[in-house]
Amino acid sequence: MKSAGRSKTPVAESQPLQSFARERAKQAAPAVAAAAAAAAAPAAKPAGPTSDVDAPSYISEEKADNLAVVVGIEKYSNIPDASYAERDADAMRKHLVALGYPERNIIFLTGEQATRSAIQKYVEAWLPKNAKPDSQVFFYFSGHGAPDPASKQAYLVPWDGDPKFLENTGYPIGKLYKSLSSLKARKVIVALDSCFSGAGGPLRDRAGHAPARHEDRHLDSGGLGQSRVLSASAGDQITGADNAQGHGLFTYYLLRTLNRTGGKASVKDAFTSMVPDVEDAARRQNREQTPQFVPGAGSAYFR
């Protein structure tokens, strides 16, 4: 039996195939052009400023029982921004990992995640359930703070907070301290890059508005137990930021101190070291900012 004969028309001259090829080339042209343009374009620079504290220059042995809650709120739901607060929180998270805090043990809340209920559940439920006698607990907050105009009690302002209804939408500093001091933990360190000025008025934070005086109760040592608390400013001052570094002054100089000491400084020594730098930077912005510290009992180290 003879085999069937093949077409004498070359494949390259096939009209259907030529039409198909032209159509595919037309469809691919935009993608090819985009790929060529991307290859020729210079690499994009990271958005926003970069800082010498964004990454830690040291590393410590992991301590399996250490726990942290890190909160940074820059863009709020309905109040002014807190400049660089999320960059602050991200850099702090990285330094905590370098200090030996396991990443799995760091709760990281930013933006819409940092609601009042989220802060409350991790401080009042998650930490007590996971803290052990050998744990070191770190709580960090960068964002707005405000006092209640009637009681003068200080509040952290969550993403969904409203300074006009702090009792209903804010997270009380007193409640934070009480919850942390009751933990079955070896040490507790609190760092707050917020100000608590402006009693009865709009939020006063990194926008540069003058504060109103009120009773300085956000660092009342009563009920703190073994906790060490570092706060960005006195109760009648505003906090500021370093635009070149892209961080709040308090957070920047705290992390710079950790880098310079390899994370080995005691909490008290690190605070003592950073205060003159924060004060000097604030004076260059024509204002006053003096960080505050409640030392607790005995010595404490960041790692």
Summary of the structure (lengths in Angstrom):
residues: 303
radius of gyration: 27.1
end to end distance: 88.5
largest distance: 108.1
contacts: 961
relative contact order: 0.13
helix: 37%
strand: 16%
